[in-house]
Amino acid sequence: MLASLSDIILACDTTQGACSVALVQDGTPLAVQVEPMERGHAEALVPMLDHVIQESGLAKVQITRLAVTIGPGTFTGVRLGLAAMRAFAIARSLPLVGVSTFWAMARGDLSTLPVTVCVAARSGVFYMQNFNPAHTLTLDPTGAADPAPPHIVTEAGLAEFCPQTEFSVVGSGSDAVCARLSQARKSSAASWPDILHVADYARWAPLLDQLPEPIYLRPPDATLPDTSRQLERQAEG
């Protein structure tokens, strides 16, 4: 089932260098809050969700669909957003759409070039994924073939992984790519997903029976405390 024109979508992202929340109806933003941050997403997310809902003038019961980025990203960030929106979905019996973090980042690029998303990770490696314009220009996730999956790439492997012709690069690892490859062009897009693209994706995505799962490229270094009870109480309030 696809979203109807009357759907009111609450979307959030905590997977990269910002905490972002938006409430969108019929493709029109009702309220948006984006706070760049490297840490502190856990403390920021729930107040931001409440603030955006209050600013919109709507009640929680009017929300009909949820969207959340599912990675790749930091373990803590990916789990945090998923825990919050899963709790909201369960408390309100709402459908939840999972959106690729890297697709939403690539979608923010305004060029017509192929796009490479490159995020600097620990231990001198990069999380990367290549997109062609057909993948990034469509808002309908069923309208183009799936891109190749994201990979872990070392600095020595950048030249082999990236396109050999001119391309745009998005993300916290873009400077490293541009310094090494002459065909790379640093994008003007932010180094985190545009939350309005996350919400737009949810308008078109078919609903699945199961809740979305995170995209991890390697095992976590630590476990995340379970905050779902607090988030569920917030959603019920």
Sequence and secondary structure as in RCSB ss.txt:
>XXXX:A:sequence
MLASLSDIILACDTTQGACSVALVQDGTPLAVQVEPMERGHAEALVPMLDHVIQESGLAKVQITRLAVTIGPGTF
TGVRLGLAAMRAFAIARSLPLVGVSTFWAMARGDLSTLPVTVCVAARSGVFYMQNFNPAHTLTLDPTGAADPAPP
HIVTEAGLAEFCPQTEFSVVGSGSDAVCARLSQARKSSAASWPDILHVADYARWAPLLDQLPEPIYLRPPDATLP
DTSRQLERQAEG
>XXXX:A:secstr
    TT EEEEEE SSSEEEEEEEETTEEEEEEEEE SS HHHHHHHHHHHHHHHHT  GGG  EEEEE  SS H
HHHHHHHHHHHHHHHHHT  EEEE HHHHHHHT  SSS EEEEEE GGGEEEEEEE HHHHH S TTSS      
EEEEGGGHHHHS SS EEEESTTHHHHHHH TTEEE SS SS  HHHHHHHHHHS   SS      SS  SS   
  HHHHHHHHH 
